[in-house]
Amino acid sequence: MTQRLTQTAHYWVESFQVVQSDIDHLYNILLERETPLSVDEMALILVRHRITQEKEAETKAIRSENAYRPANHYEVGDELVLSEFGNRTATVTALRAGNNPDNGVFTVITVELADKRLEFAADLAVDHALNETPDDDSDDADVELTPEEIFIEYGGEVSAALQQKLDQQEDLVRLAGRWFPRSLLADINVGHLNLAEAVLDMADGGPLETNEIVRQIGVMSEFNERLAEFSLNYGLQRDDRFDEVGPAGKVLWYLKRLEPPDVLTPPARLAYSPIAYDPNLLTPELVELEQEIGDEHSPMSAQRGRPQSVTLLLNYSHRRAGTLPLSHQLRMMFPTAYEAPRIRFTLVDGESGQEMPAWVARPGGYVYGLSDWFAQHEVPVGGYLTVWRTEDPSRVKITYASRKSRIEWIRTAQARENRVMFENRKLAMGSEYDELMVIDIEDPDAIDEVGKRYDERKTPLETITEDICRELVKLSQQGTVHAKTIYSGVNLVKRCPPGPVFATLVGSPRFEHAGGPYWRLAGGAVGS
């Protein structure tokens, strides 16, 4: 038998489109089951439906009086069904005598489809497979891929196309990655929502799974479990009192008014007003440094897929706020079904096993909840941190590059005369760090005051960079400073990703390139 279209890669990858009849079929499935389904579950149902449709159409066409068979006689104007071309209908447009001694006397017919002209044999006396009518019980399972095998191979393409079509359906609602007809949702009223608020209030705000809230509410027993959860999820999502904070695979609810203020609104030290700059000014070396730093406001890297671990460099702004920069790589470690703005999860100390409640704040680009942990381990500005995935998406492991403490010369920042000044001091360091970014802070409050003055005066980034660079070059016998060190120093007083800082170094006449990633003040000035 000719290979069916649904058994080919071309069908699923190049020509597959979701049509309204597919949506109607899936809608009926949802009505029958009364259970919300994920896009992948519906995509598999659709694969099965398409395969069944083709088999039924093929059987109908082959048994049809118009099915093309080489043994039949045809005249110009006759219509016939071509099973080898997706059971399309063609019209006979010409006849001529065949010329092949092996086949005896036969006719060659010319047929036309909408997009092509073909020739076939007719009046053929020899045996041919197309002259046979298959039995109802014929089974090609031993030579064909099953729907499940096809879904494994091409399910990604089917799901993507289906997702796009589902998003256009007004009566279908998506929550936590599952779909259900809006008209069939259980009625969630103010009473239900008030009870849910009371349940969460008793749980100190949350987080709680939906099924636990349903159980404690105790007034939705007439609905099946999944429909009750889905309906309550829909009601909670539409009420500003509640926040869905679950990681991938979980729906967890929290009372927004009981969330930490620094989760709802970014801490002042993390506030960044985008600074326009020309990214084309950055050399490949500077772009590499930018990606190495991993600032949350830097352009996304080309890395794809969820990493198993991510190593971060801690800048002053995040050290001060007790947060991690939600870089592109780290962001991919916290996927959710529909990209919730906030995620409540557990951080686990990789050495001690200590557990810490933490939050991902997507809009602000940070992970909150590490102030005590930073202080406990004396993690320095410029220190290395590594975040690890675990089998449980609600738990993430974190480690710092600990080592035996030893005395080293460390760059130290102080606030004097309304400016930041630097000197090298001997300090005990119990963790590994980036020598180019490490800075010890003598008085964080005083440093913050310098930053506030810059903000109040709306001091341009170019001037701030010059001020920081003027102090940093004093620590170098060559009168030069590394671009990463300048970035780290600027962030003591102004939140700014490396891109604008590096572009300022390249494009401003106040700075001179000293070779490689090093810079000096124009004219070799060091200042006093």
VEXKOL-821072 format. One record per residue (C-alpha): residue number from 1; residue in three letters; x, y negated, z negated. Coordinates in steps of 0.5 Angstrom, whole numbers, always signed. Each point is the difference from the previous one (the first is absolute). Layout:
BEGIN
REC     i    aa      xx      yy      zz
REC   NUM   ALA       X       Y       Z
...
This chain:
BEGIN
REC     i    aa      xx      yy      zz
REC     1   MET      +0      +0      +0
REC     2   THR      +2      -7      +1
REC     3   GLN      +3      -4      -6
REC     4   ARG      -5      -4      -3
REC     5   LEU      +1      -7      +0
REC     6   THR      -1      +0      -8
REC     7   GLN      +6      +4      +0
REC     8   THR      +5      -5      +3
REC     9   ALA      +4      -5      -3
REC    10   HIS      -2      -5      +5
REC    11   TYR      -7      +0      -2
REC    12   TRP      +1      -1      -7
REC    13   VAL      +6      -5      +0
REC    14   GLU      -1      -4      +7
REC    15   SER      -7      +0      +2
REC    16   PHE      -4      +1      -7
REC    17   GLN      -5      -5      -2
REC    18   VAL      -5      +0      -5
REC    19   VAL      -7      -1      +3
REC    20   GLN      -7      -2      -4
REC    21   SER      -2      +7      +1
REC    22   ASP      +6      +2      -4
REC    23   ILE      -2      -5      -6
REC    24   ASP      -8      +3      +1
REC    25   HIS      +3      +7      -1
REC    26   LEU      +4      -2      -6
REC    27   TYR      -6      -4      -3
REC    28   ASN      -4      +6      +0
REC    29   ILE      +5      +4      -3
REC    30   LEU      +0      -5      -6
REC    31   LEU      -7      +0      -1
REC    32   GLU      +0      +7      +0
REC    33   ARG      +5      +1      -5
REC    34   GLU      -2      -6      -4
REC    35   THR      +8      +0      -2
REC    36   PRO      +5      -6      +2
REC    37   LEU      +5      +2      +5
REC    38   SER      +7      -2      +1
REC    39   VAL      +3      -2      +7
REC    40   ASP      +4      +6      +1
REC    41   GLU      -6      +5      -2
REC    42   MET      -4      -4      +5
REC    43   ALA      +5      +1      +5
REC    44   LEU      +0      +7      -1
REC    45   ILE      -7      +1      +1
REC    46   LEU      +0      -4      +6
REC    47   VAL      +6      +4      +3
REC    48   ARG      -5      +6      -1
REC    49   HIS      -6      -3      +3
REC    50   ARG      +4      -2      +6
REC    51   ILE      +3      +7      +1
REC    52   THR      -7      +3      -1
REC    53   GLN      -3      -5      +5
REC    54   GLU      +5      +1      +6
REC    55   LYS      -1      +8      -1
REC    56   GLU      -8      -1      +0
REC    57   ALA      +1      -5      +6
REC    58   GLU      +5      +5      +4
REC    59   THR      -5      +6      -2
REC    60   LYS      -6      -4      +3
REC    61   ALA      +4      -2      +6
REC    62   ILE      +2      +7      +2
REC    63   ARG      -7      +3      -1
REC    64   SER      -3      -6      +4
REC    65   GLU      -2      +1      +7
REC    66   ASN      +4      -5      +2
REC    67   ALA      +7      +2      -3
REC    68   TYR      +5      +1      +6
REC    69   ARG      +2      +7      +2
REC    70   PRO      +4      +2      +6
REC    71   ALA      -5      +5      +2
REC    72   ASN      -5      -5      +1
REC    73   HIS      -2      -3      +6
REC    74   TYR      -1      -8      +0
REC    75   GLU      -2      -5      +5
REC    76   VAL      +2      -8      +1
REC    77   GLY      -4      -3      -6
REC    78   ASP      +0      +5      -5
REC    79   GLU      +1      -1      -7
REC    80   LEU      +4      +4      -4
REC    81   VAL      +3      +1      -7
REC    82   LEU      +8      +1      -1
REC    83   SER      +2      +3      -6
REC    84   GLU      +7      -1      +1
REC    85   PHE      -1      -8      +0
REC    86   GLY      -4      +0      -7
REC    87   ASN      -6      +2      +4
REC    88   ARG      -1      -6      +4
REC    89   THR      -5      +0      +6
REC    90   ALA      +3      -1      +7
REC    91   THR      -3      -1      +7
REC    92   VAL      +2      +4      +6
REC    93   THR      +2      -5      +5
REC    94   ALA      +3      +5      +6
REC    95   LEU      +1      +7      +2
REC    96   ARG      +5      +4      +4
REC    97   ALA      +2      +7      +2
REC    98   GLY      +5      +3      -5
REC    99   ASN      +7      +3      +3
REC   100   ASN      +3      +5      -5
REC   101   PRO      +0      +7      +3
REC   102   ASP      +0      +3      -7
REC   103   ASN      -6      -3      -2
REC   104   GLY      -4      +2      +6
REC   105   VAL      -5      -5      +3
REC   106   PHE      -2      -6      -5
REC   107   THR      -2      -7      +0
REC   108   VAL      +4      -6      -3
REC   109   ILE      -4      -5      -3
REC   110   THR      +2      -7      -1
REC   111   VAL      -3      -3      -6
REC   112   GLU      +0      -7      -3
REC   113   LEU      +0      -2      -8
REC   114   ALA      +0      -7      -2
REC   115   ASP      +7      -1      +0
REC   116   LYS      +3      +5      +5
REC   117   ARG      -1      +5      +6
REC   118   LEU      +1      +7      -1
REC   119   GLU      -1      +7      +5
REC   120   PHE      -2      +6      -3
REC   121   ALA      -1      +7      +4
REC   122   ALA      -8      +2      +1
REC   123   ASP      -3      +7      +3
REC   124   LEU      +6      +3      -3
REC   125   ALA      -1      +8      +0
REC   126   VAL      +6      +2      -4
REC   127   ASP      +0      +0      -8
REC   128   HIS      +1      -6      -3
REC   129   ALA      -1      -2      -8
REC   130   LEU      -4      -6      +1
REC   131   ASN      -5      +5      +3
REC   132   GLU      -1      +3      -7
REC   133   THR      -5      -2      -5
REC   134   PRO      +2      +1      -7
REC   135   ASP      -3      +4      -5
REC   136   ASP      -3      -4      -6
REC   137   ASP      +4      +4      -5
REC   138   SER      +7      -2      +4
REC   139   ASP      +5      -2      -5
REC   140   ASP      +6      -4      +2
REC   141   ALA      +2      -1      -7
REC   142   ASP      +7      +4      +1
REC   143   VAL      +2      -5      +5
REC   144   GLU      -2      -6      -2
REC   145   LEU      +1      -5      -6
REC   146   THR      -5      +0      -6
REC   147   PRO      -3      -7      -2
REC   148   GLU      +4      +0      -6
REC   149   GLU      +7      +1      +4
REC   150   ILE      -2      -5      +5
REC   151   PHE      -1      -5      -6
REC   152   ILE      +6      +2      -3
REC   153   GLU      +3      -2      +7
REC   154   TYR      -4      -6      +2
REC   155   GLY      -4      -2      -6
REC   156   GLY      +4      -7      -1
REC   157   GLU      -2      -2      +6
REC   158   VAL      -7      +2      -1
REC   159   SER      +0      -3      -7
REC   160   ALA      +2      -7      +3
REC   161   ALA      -5      +0      +5
REC   162   LEU      -5      +2      -4
REC   163   GLN      +2      -5      -6
REC   164   GLN      -1      -6      +5
REC   165   LYS      -7      +2      +2
REC   166   LEU      -2      +1      -7
REC   167   ASP      +2      -7      -2
REC   168   GLN      -5      -2      +5
REC   169   GLN      -6      +3      -3
REC   170   GLU      -4      -4      -4
REC   171   ASP      -4      +5      -4
REC   172   LEU      +6      +4      -2
REC   173   VAL      +4      -2      -6
REC   174   ARG      +7      +2      -2
REC   175   LEU      +3      +0      -7
REC   176   ALA      +6      +4      -2
REC   177   GLY      +1      +3      +7
REC   178   ARG      -7      +3      +0
REC   179   TRP      -6      -2      +5
REC   180   PHE      -7      +0      -2
REC   181   PRO      -7      -3      +3
REC   182   ARG      -1      -6      -4
REC   183   SER      -8      +1      +1
REC   184   LEU      +1      +7      -4
REC   185   LEU      +4      -3      -6
REC   186   ALA      -3      +1      -7
REC   187   ASP      -3      -7      -2
REC   188   ILE      +5      -3      -5
REC   189   ASN      -3      -6      -4
REC   190   VAL      +2      -5      -5
REC   191   GLY      -1      +5      -6
REC   192   HIS      +5      +5      +3
REC   193   LEU      +5      -5      +1
REC   194   ASN      -1      -3      -7
REC   195   LEU      +1      +7      -3
REC   196   ALA      +6      +1      +4
REC   197   GLU      +3      -6      -3
REC   198   ALA      -2      +2      -7
REC   199   VAL      +4      +7      +2
REC   200   LEU      +6      -3      +2
REC   201   ASP      +0      -5      -6
REC   202   MET      +0      +5      -5
REC   203   ALA      +6      +3      +4
REC   204   ASP      +4      -6      -1
REC   205   GLY      -2      -2      +7
REC   206   GLY      +2      +6      +4
REC   207   PRO      +3      +3      +4
REC   208   LEU      -6      +6      +1
REC   209   GLU      -2      +4      +5
REC   210   THR      -7      -1      +3
REC   211   ASN      -2      +7      -2
REC   212   GLU      +2      -1      -7
REC   213   ILE      -4      -7      +0
REC   214   VAL      -6      +4      +4
REC   215   ARG      +0      +5      -6
REC   216   GLN      +0      -5      -5
REC   217   ILE      -6      -4      +3
REC   218   GLY      -4      +6      +0
REC   219   VAL      -5      -3      +5
REC   220   MET      +1      +3      +7
REC   221   SER      -1      +7      -1
REC   222   GLU      -5      +1      +5
REC   223   PHE      +6      -1      +5
REC   224   ASN      +5      +5      +2
REC   225   GLU      +7      -2      -3
REC   226   ARG      +3      -3      +6
REC   227   LEU      -5      -4      +2
REC   228   ALA      -1      -3      -7
REC   229   GLU      +7      -1      +0
REC   230   PHE      +0      -3      +7
REC   231   SER      -6      -5      -1
REC   232   LEU      +3      -2      -7
REC   233   ASN      +7      -2      +4
REC   234   TYR      -4      -4      +5
REC   235   GLY      -4      -4      -6
REC   236   LEU      +6      -1      -4
REC   237   GLN      +4      -2      +6
REC   238   ARG      -5      -6      +2
REC   239   ASP      +0      -2      -8
REC   240   ASP      +6      -5      -1
REC   241   ARG      +0      +2      -7
REC   242   PHE      +4      +7      +2
REC   243   ASP      +6      +1      +3
REC   244   GLU      +2      +7      +4
REC   245   VAL      +7      +1      -2
REC   246   GLY      +1      +8      +1
REC   247   PRO      +7      +2      +4
REC   248   ALA      -1      +5      +6
REC   249   GLY      -5      +5      -1
REC   250   LYS      -3      -3      -6
REC   251   VAL      -6      -5      -1
REC   252   LEU      +1      -3      -7
REC   253   TRP      -4      -6      -2
REC   254   TYR      +2      -6      -5
REC   255   LEU      -3      -6      -3
REC   256   LYS      +3      -6      +4
REC   257   ARG      -1      -4      -7
REC   258   LEU      +5      +4      -4
REC   259   GLU      +5      +1      +5
REC   260   PRO      +7      -3      -1
REC   261   PRO      +0      -8      +2
REC   262   ASP      +6      +1      +3
REC   263   VAL      -3      +6      +5
REC   264   LEU      -5      -5      +2
REC   265   THR      +4      -6      +1
REC   266   PRO      +7      +0      +2
REC   267   PRO      +5      -2      -6
REC   268   ALA      +3      -7      +1
REC   269   ARG      +7      +3      +2
REC   270   LEU      -3      +4      +6
REC   271   ALA      -3      -6      +3
REC   272   TYR      +2      -1      +7
REC   273   SER      -2      -5      +5
REC   274   PRO      +2      +2      +7
REC   275   ILE      +6      -4      +3
REC   276   ALA      +0      +0      +7
REC   277   TYR      +7      +2      +3
REC   278   ASP      +2      +2      +7
REC   279   PRO      +2      +8      -1
REC   280   ASN      +4      +0      +6
REC   281   LEU      +5      -4      -4
REC   282   LEU      +2      +6      -4
REC   283   THR      +6      +4      +3
REC   284   PRO      -1      +8      +0
REC   285   GLU      +4      +0      -6
REC   286   LEU      -4      -4      -4
REC   287   VAL      -6      +3      +3
REC   288   GLU      +3      +7      -3
REC   289   LEU      +1      -4      -7
REC   290   GLU      -7      -2      +0
REC   291   GLN      -3      +7      +1
REC   292   GLU      +5      +2      -6
REC   293   ILE      -2      -5      -5
REC   294   GLY      -8      +3      +1
REC   295   ASP      -3      -7      -1
REC   296   GLU      -8      +1      +0
REC   297   HIS      +0      -6      +4
REC   298   SER      +5      +2      +6
REC   299   PRO      -3      +3      +6
REC   300   MET      -2      +7      +0
REC   301   SER      +6      +5      +2
REC   302   ALA      -1      +6      +6
REC   303   GLN      +0      +5      -5
REC   304   ARG      -6      +5      +1
REC   305   GLY      -4      +5      -5
REC   306   ARG      +0      +0      -7
REC   307   PRO      +7      +1      -4
REC   308   GLN      +2      +4      -5
REC   309   SER      +3      -5      -4
REC   310   VAL      +2      -7      +1
REC   311   THR      +6      -4      -3
REC   312   LEU      -1      -7      -2
REC   313   LEU      +4      -6      -2
REC   314   LEU      -3      -4      -6
REC   315   ASN      +1      -8      +1
REC   316   TYR      -1      -5      -5
REC   317   SER      -8      -2      +1
REC   318   HIS      -2      +8      +0
REC   319   ARG      +5      +1      -6
REC   320   ARG      -3      -6      -4
REC   321   ALA      -8      +2      +2
REC   322   GLY      +1      +7      -2
REC   323   THR      -1      +2      +7
REC   324   LEU      +2      +4      +6
REC   325   PRO      +0      -3      +7
REC   326   LEU      -5      +4      +4
REC   327   SER      +5      +0      +6
REC   328   HIS      -3      +4      +7
REC   329   GLN      +3      +6      -2
REC   330   LEU      -2      +0      -7
REC   331   ARG      -7      -2      +2
REC   332   MET      -1      +7      +4
REC   333   MET      +1      +4      -6
REC   334   PHE      -7      -3      -3
REC   335   PRO      -5      +1      +5
REC   336   THR      -7      +0      -1
REC   337   ALA      -6      +3      +4
REC   338   TYR      -2      -8      +2
REC   339   GLU      +6      -4      -3
REC   340   ALA      -3      -2      -6
REC   341   PRO      +3      -7      -2
REC   342   ARG      +2      +3      -7
REC   343   ILE      +2      +7      -2
REC   344   ARG      +1      +2      -7
REC   345   PHE      +5      +6      -1
REC   346   THR      +5      +3      -5
REC   347   LEU      +7      -2      +0
REC   348   VAL      +5      +6      -3
REC   349   ASP      +7      -1      -2
REC   350   GLY      +4      +5      +3
REC   351   GLU      +5      +1      -5
REC   352   SER      -5      -1      -7
REC   353   GLY      -6      +2      +3
REC   354   GLN      -3      -6      -3
REC   355   GLU      -7      -2      +3
REC   356   MET      -2      -7      +2
REC   357   PRO      -6      -3      +3
REC   358   ALA      +1      -4      +6
REC   359   TRP      -4      -3      +6
REC   360   VAL      +2      -1      +7
REC   361   ALA      -3      -7      +2
REC   362   ARG      +0      +0      +8
REC   363   PRO      -2      -7      +1
REC   364   GLY      +6      -3      -4
REC   365   GLY      +5      +5      +2
REC   366   TYR      +2      +3      -6
REC   367   VAL      +0      +6      -5
REC   368   TYR      -2      -3      -7
REC   369   GLY      +1      +3      -7
REC   370   LEU      +8      +1      -1
REC   371   SER      +2      -6      -5
REC   372   ASP      +1      +5      -6
REC   373   TRP      +3      +5      +4
REC   374   PHE      +5      -5      +3
REC   375   ALA      +2      -3      -7
REC   376   GLN      +1      +7      -3
REC   377   HIS      +5      +2      +5
REC   378   GLU      +3      -7      +1
REC   379   VAL      -1      +1      +8
REC   380   PRO      +4      -6      +3
REC   381   VAL      -2      -5      +5
REC   382   GLY      +3      +4      +6
REC   383   GLY      -1      +7      -3
REC   384   TYR      -2      +6      +4
REC   385   LEU      -6      +3      -1
REC   386   THR      -3      +6      +3
REC   387   VAL      -7      +2      +1
REC   388   TRP      -2      +7      +1
REC   389   ARG      -7      +4      +3
REC   390   THR      -3      +5      -4
REC   391   GLU      -5      +6      +1
REC   392   ASP      -5      -4      -3
REC   393   PRO      -1      -7      +4
REC   394   SER      -2      -3      -7
REC   395   ARG      +6      +1      -3
REC   396   VAL      +7      -3      +3
REC   397   LYS      +7      +1      -3
REC   398   ILE      +5      -6      -1
REC   399   THR      +7      +0      -2
REC   400   TYR      +6      -5      -1
REC   401   ALA      +7      +2      +2
REC   402   SER      +2      +1      -7
REC   403   ARG      +7      +1      -2
REC   404   LYS      +5      +0      -6
REC   405   SER      +0      -7      -2
REC   406   ARG      +7      -4      +1
REC   407   ILE      +2      -7      +0
REC   408   GLU      +1      -4      +7
REC   409   TRP      +0      -7      +2
REC   410   ILE      -7      -2      +2
REC   411   ARG      -2      -6      +4
REC   412   THR      -5      -4      -5
REC   413   ALA      -5      -6      +1
REC   414   GLN      -1      -6      -5
REC   415   ALA      -4      -6      +0
REC   416   ARG      +4      -6      -1
REC   417   GLU      -2      -7      +2
REC   418   ASN      -6      +2      +4
REC   419   ARG      +4      +5      +4
REC   420   VAL      +2      +7      +0
REC   421   MET      +7      +1      -1
REC   422   PHE      +4      +7      +1
REC   423   GLU      +6      +3      -4
REC   424   ASN      +3      +7      +0
REC   425   ARG      -1      +3      -7
REC   426   LYS      +2      +7      -3
REC   427   LEU      -6      +3      -2
REC   428   ALA      -2      +8      -2
REC   429   MET      -3      +3      +6
REC   430   GLY      -4      +6      +0
REC   431   SER      -3      +1      +7
REC   432   GLU      +3      +0      +7
REC   433   TYR      -2      -7      +4
REC   434   ASP      +2      -3      +6
REC   435   GLU      +6      -4      -1
REC   436   LEU      -3      -6      +5
REC   437   MET      -6      -1      -3
REC   438   VAL      +1      +2      -8
REC   439   ILE      -1      -7      -4
REC   440   ASP      -1      +0      -8
REC   441   ILE      -5      -5      -2
REC   442   GLU      +3      -4      -7
REC   443   ASP      -7      -3      -1
REC   444   PRO      -6      +2      +5
REC   445   ASP      -5      -6      -3
REC   446   ALA      +6      -5      +2
REC   447   ILE      +1      +3      +7
REC   448   ASP      -8      +0      +1
REC   449   GLU      +0      -8      -2
REC   450   VAL      +5      -1      +5
REC   451   GLY      -4      +3      +5
REC   452   LYS      -6      -4      -2
REC   453   ARG      +3      -6      +1
REC   454   TYR      +2      +2      +7
REC   455   ASP      -7      +2      +1
REC   456   GLU      -3      -7      -3
REC   457   ARG      +5      -4      +5
REC   458   LYS      -2      +5      +6
REC   459   THR      +7      +1      +1
REC   460   PRO      +2      +3      +7
REC   461   LEU      +3      +7      +1
REC   462   GLU      +6      -3      +3
REC   463   THR      +2      -5      -6
REC   464   ILE      -2      +6      -5
REC   465   THR      +5      +5      +4
REC   466   GLU      +5      -6      +0
REC   467   ASP      +0      -1      -7
REC   468   ILE      +0      +8      -2
REC   469   CYS      +6      +1      +5
REC   470   ARG      +4      -6      -2
REC   471   GLU      +0      +3      -7
REC   472   LEU      +1      +7      +2
REC   473   VAL      +6      -1      +5
REC   474   LYS      +4      -3      -7
REC   475   LEU      +0      +8      -2
REC   476   SER      +4      +1      +7
REC   477   GLN      +7      -1      +1
REC   478   GLN      -1      -1      +7
REC   479   GLY      -6      -4      -1
REC   480   THR      -5      +4      +4
REC   481   VAL      -6      +4      -3
REC   482   HIS      -4      +6      +3
REC   483   ALA      -7      -1      +3
REC   484   LYS      -3      +5      -5
REC   485   THR      +3      -4      -6
REC   486   ILE      -3      -6      +3
REC   487   TYR      -7      +3      +1
REC   488   SER      +1      +3      -7
REC   489   GLY      +2      -7      -3
REC   490   VAL      -6      -4      +4
REC   491   ASN      -5      +5      -3
REC   492   LEU      +2      -2      -7
REC   493   VAL      -4      -7      +1
REC   494   LYS      -4      +1      +6
REC   495   ARG      -4      +7      +2
REC   496   CYS      +3      +1      +8
REC   497   PRO      +1      +6      +4
REC   498   PRO      +7      +0      +3
REC   499   GLY      -2      -1      +7
REC   500   PRO      -1      -8      -1
REC   501   VAL      +6      +0      -4
REC   502   PHE      +4      +3      +5
REC   503   ALA      -3      -4      +6
REC   504   THR      +2      -6      -5
REC   505   LEU      +7      +2      +0
REC   506   VAL      +1      +1      +7
REC   507   GLY      -4      -6      +3
REC   508   SER      +2      -6      -5
REC   509   PRO      +6      -4      +1
REC   510   ARG      +1      +0      -8
REC   511   PHE      +3      +7      +1
REC   512   GLU      +5      +3      +4
REC   513   HIS      +1      +8      +2
REC   514   ALA      +6      +3      -4
REC   515   GLY      +0      +6      +4
REC   516   GLY      -4      +6      -1
REC   517   PRO      -5      -1      -5
REC   518   TYR      +3      -5      -4
REC   519   TRP      -1      -8      +0
REC   520   ARG      +3      -6      -2
REC   521   LEU      -2      -7      -1
REC   522   ALA      +1      -5      +6
REC   523   GLY      +7      -3      +0
REC   524   GLY      +2      +5      -5
REC   525   ALA      -3      -4      -6
REC   526   VAL      +0      +3      -7
REC   527   GLY      -3      -5      -4
REC   528   SER      +2      -2      -7
